[in-house]
Amino acid sequence: MRRFGLTDPGEIVDALSEPPFPSRAALEKKLRSLDLRLPRNVSARLLSEALLASVSEDSPATLKWREKFGDAPKLAAIKSGATQAGLYHRTIFAALQGIFNGLLANGRIEQEINTGIHRVDIMFDNFADKGFFAEVRNSPQLSSNYVPIECKNYTADLESPEYDQLSGRLNDDVGRVGLLVFRKIKNRTKALAHQQAKWKKREMIIMLDDADILRLHKARYDGRPGDVDVVFFEKVREIQLNSTK
């Protein structure tokens, strides 16, 4: 605080002495309550961001991301099955908004398509200017202008109808890349065969289970957004290798 010409209030020193540190909003509220005489060009918000950055190795952008999107989704607390399907859907939507922040935009739940005949669980606009999503948007074969996502809170492995449902959402206008988000899978060989069958039609269906969602969230939480691209490129490589054309 001395860089701003201020003394260090004991309460602030104690709060920032060791992790876990308070959130940016909590620290800003505490600073406001102390009625500090801040310089005209220094707000409580700016000061709180600077203080947190000074005690953390994380960038200000990472700290802002954490403030906005929070801790990892509590997927383990959600039971598989129809009863908590709505909660699972909303939880995944919130998690994906954080994971795709700065990559995809305008996330919507229950997006109508095909003049209202069909609904997609989640849809994002693809405005990415680099990385995986930029590549699939710019690909003449995939033209991923939007990213449709179906969420399945099933207890059993997904079967043909689930893959066909998402396949039916893909077209030249939407694009030919979609995500299937689900809890877990036992027969990965069979799932990969479904994905490869769709790839023969030049439809890229990428699957994300609970572990993938948590891995992606951790990448963003730790300030490694590039690792999101790594995960998706890994999954595409798995589909494409050894896939007959």
C-alpha positions in Angstrom: 0.0 0.0 0.0 3.0 2.3 0.4 3.3 2.7 -3.3 0.0 4.5 -3.1 1.2 6.7 -0.2 -0.8 4.8 2.4 0.1 3.1 5.6 -0.7 -0.6 6.0 -3.8 -1.2 8.2 -3.4 -4.2 10.4 -6.6 -5.8 9.2 -5.4 -5.8 5.6 -1.9 -7.1 6.5 -3.5 -10.0 8.4 -5.8 -10.8 5.5 -2.9 -10.9 3.0 -0.3 -12.5 5.2 -0.9 -16.1 3.8 -3.3 -18.0 1.6 -6.2 -18.4 1.2 -6.5 -14.7 0.3 -9.8 -12.9 0.2 -11.7 -12.4 -3.0 -11.2 -9.1 -4.8 -14.8 -8.1 -3.9 -14.3 -8.9 -0.2 -11.0 -7.0 -0.1 -12.5 -4.0 -1.9 -15.4 -4.0 0.7 -12.9 -4.1 3.5 -10.9 -1.2 2.1 -14.1 0.9 1.7 -15.0 0.2 5.3 -11.7 1.6 6.5 -12.4 5.0 5.0 -8.9 5.4 3.6 -7.9 8.7 2.1 -7.1 7.3 -1.4 -5.5 9.5 -4.1 -8.0 10.8 -6.6 -6.8 8.4 -9.3 -6.9 5.3 -7.1 -10.2 3.5 -6.4 -10.8 0.9 -3.8 -11.3 -1.6 -6.6 -7.9 -0.7 -8.2 -6.2 -0.9 -4.9 -7.7 -4.3 -4.1 -6.6 -5.7 -7.5 -3.0 -4.3 -6.9 -2.8 -5.8 -3.4 -3.9 -9.2 -4.5 -1.5 -9.2 -7.5 1.3 -8.2 -5.1 0.9 -11.3 -2.9 0.1 -13.7 -5.7 2.2 -15.1 -8.6 -1.0 -15.0 -10.7 -1.6 -12.3 -13.3 -4.3 -9.7 -12.8 -6.3 -11.4 -15.6 -6.2 -14.7 -13.8 -7.3 -13.1 -10.6 -10.2 -11.4 -12.4 -11.2 -14.7 -13.9 -11.3 -16.3 -10.5 -13.4 -13.5 -9.1 -15.9 -13.8 -11.9 -16.2 -17.6 -12.3 -15.1 -19.0 -8.9 -14.0 -22.4 -7.8 -14.4 -25.7 -9.6 -18.0 -26.9 -10.2 -19.2 -29.4 -7.5 -20.1 -32.1 -9.9 -19.5 -34.9 -7.4 -22.4 -33.6 -5.4 -24.8 -33.9 -8.3 -26.4 -37.4 -8.7 -26.6 -38.9 -12.2 -30.1 -39.5 -13.5 -33.3 -37.5 -14.4 -34.0 -36.1 -11.0 -31.0 -33.7 -11.0 -30.6 -33.3 -14.7 -31.6 -29.7 -14.6 -29.1 -28.9 -11.9 -26.4 -30.7 -13.9 -27.3 -28.7 -17.0 -27.1 -25.4 -15.2 -23.8 -26.3 -13.5 -22.2 -27.3 -16.7 -23.4 -24.1 -18.4 -21.8 -22.0 -15.6 -18.6 -24.0 -15.8 -18.4 -23.7 -19.6 -18.9 -20.0 -19.5 -15.7 -19.8 -17.4 -13.8 -22.3 -19.4 -14.6 -20.7 -22.7 -14.3 -17.1 -21.5 -12.5 -15.1 -24.2 -12.8 -18.0 -26.6 -16.6 -18.4 -27.2 -19.3 -15.9 -26.5 -23.0 -15.4 -26.0 -23.7 -18.7 -24.2 -27.4 -19.6 -24.2 -29.4 -22.4 -22.6 -32.1 -24.2 -24.6 -31.3 -22.4 -27.8 -34.0 -22.9 -30.5 -32.8 -23.9 -34.0 -34.5 -25.0 -37.2 -37.3 -22.4 -36.8 -38.0 -23.7 -33.3 -38.4 -27.4 -34.2 -35.3 -28.4 -32.2 -33.6 -27.1 -29.1 -29.9 -27.3 -28.2 -29.1 -27.7 -24.5 -26.3 -25.0 -24.7 -25.1 -22.9 -27.6 -22.1 -20.6 -27.9 -21.1 -18.2 -30.7 -17.6 -18.9 -32.0 -15.6 -15.7 -32.2 -12.2 -17.2 -31.3 -9.3 -15.5 -33.1 -6.7 -18.1 -32.2 -6.3 -21.7 -31.0 -8.6 -24.7 -31.5 -11.9 -22.9 -31.9 -10.4 -20.4 -34.4 -9.1 -23.4 -36.5 -12.4 -25.2 -36.6 -14.3 -22.0 -37.4 -11.9 -21.2 -40.3 -11.8 -24.8 -41.6 -13.8 -25.1 -44.9 -14.9 -28.6 -43.8 -16.1 -27.7 -40.3 -17.1 -24.0 -40.5 -17.8 -23.9 -36.8 -19.6 -20.6 -36.5 -21.5 -21.8 -33.4 -20.8 -24.6 -30.9 -23.9 -26.7 -29.9 -23.6 -28.7 -26.7 -25.8 -31.5 -25.4 -25.6 -32.4 -21.7 -26.4 -35.9 -20.6 -26.7 -36.6 -16.9 -27.0 -40.4 -17.5 -25.9 -43.2 -15.3 -25.2 -45.5 -18.3 -22.9 -45.0 -21.3 -24.3 -42.9 -24.2 -25.8 -44.8 -27.1 -26.5 -44.1 -30.7 -29.5 -41.8 -30.2 -27.4 -39.4 -28.2 -24.7 -39.1 -30.9 -27.4 -38.9 -33.6 -29.2 -36.1 -31.7 -26.1 -33.9 -31.6 -25.3 -34.9 -35.2 -28.8 -33.6 -36.2 -27.9 -30.2 -34.8 -24.8 -29.8 -37.1 -25.2 -28.3 -40.5 -23.5 -25.8 -42.8 -25.1 -22.8 -41.0 -24.2 -23.9 -37.4 -21.0 -25.7 -38.3 -19.9 -29.3 -37.9 -18.4 -29.3 -34.4 -20.4 -30.2 -31.4 -19.8 -31.2 -27.8 -21.3 -34.0 -25.8 -21.0 -33.4 -22.1 -21.7 -36.4 -19.8 -20.8 -37.9 -16.4 -18.4 -40.8 -17.1 -17.9 -43.6 -19.6 -17.0 -47.3 -19.2 -16.6 -48.4 -22.8 -14.3 -45.8 -24.4 -13.6 -48.0 -27.4 -17.3 -48.0 -28.3 -17.6 -44.3 -27.7 -14.6 -43.6 -30.0 -16.2 -45.8 -32.7 -19.3 -43.6 -32.6 -17.2 -40.5 -32.9 -15.2 -41.9 -35.8 -18.4 -42.9 -37.6 -19.5 -39.3 -37.4 -16.1 -38.1 -38.5 -16.5 -40.1 -41.7 -19.4 -37.7 -42.4 -17.1 -34.8 -41.5 -18.9 -34.2 -38.2 -16.7 -33.6 -35.2 -18.3 -34.7 -32.0 -16.1 -34.1 -29.0 -16.9 -35.7 -25.7 -16.3 -34.2 -22.2 -16.8 -36.1 -19.0 -16.7 -34.8 -15.4 -12.9 -35.3 -15.3 -12.5 -33.3 -18.5 -14.7 -30.4 -17.2 -12.6 -30.2 -14.0 -9.3 -30.4 -15.9 -10.4 -27.5 -18.2 -11.7 -25.5 -15.3 -8.4 -26.0 -13.4 -6.4 -24.8 -16.5 -8.3 -21.5 -16.5 -8.2 -21.2 -12.7 -4.5 -21.7 -12.7 -4.0 -19.1 -15.5 -3.3 -21.5 -18.3 -5.9 -20.8 -20.9 -3.7 -22.3 -23.6 -4.2 -25.7 -22.0 -7.9 -25.6 -23.0 -6.7 -25.8 -26.6 -4.3 -28.6 -25.7 -7.2 -30.7 -24.4 -9.4 -30.2 -27.5 -6.5 -30.9 -29.9 -5.8 -34.1 -28.0 -9.4 -35.2 -28.3 -9.5 -34.5 -32.1 -6.2 -36.3 -32.6 -7.7 -39.4 -30.9 -10.7 -39.3 -33.2 -8.7 -38.8 -36.4 -5.9 -41.2 -35.9 -6.7 -44.6 -37.3 -10.0 -43.4 -38.5 -10.8 -44.8 -42.0 -12.0 -42.3 -44.6 
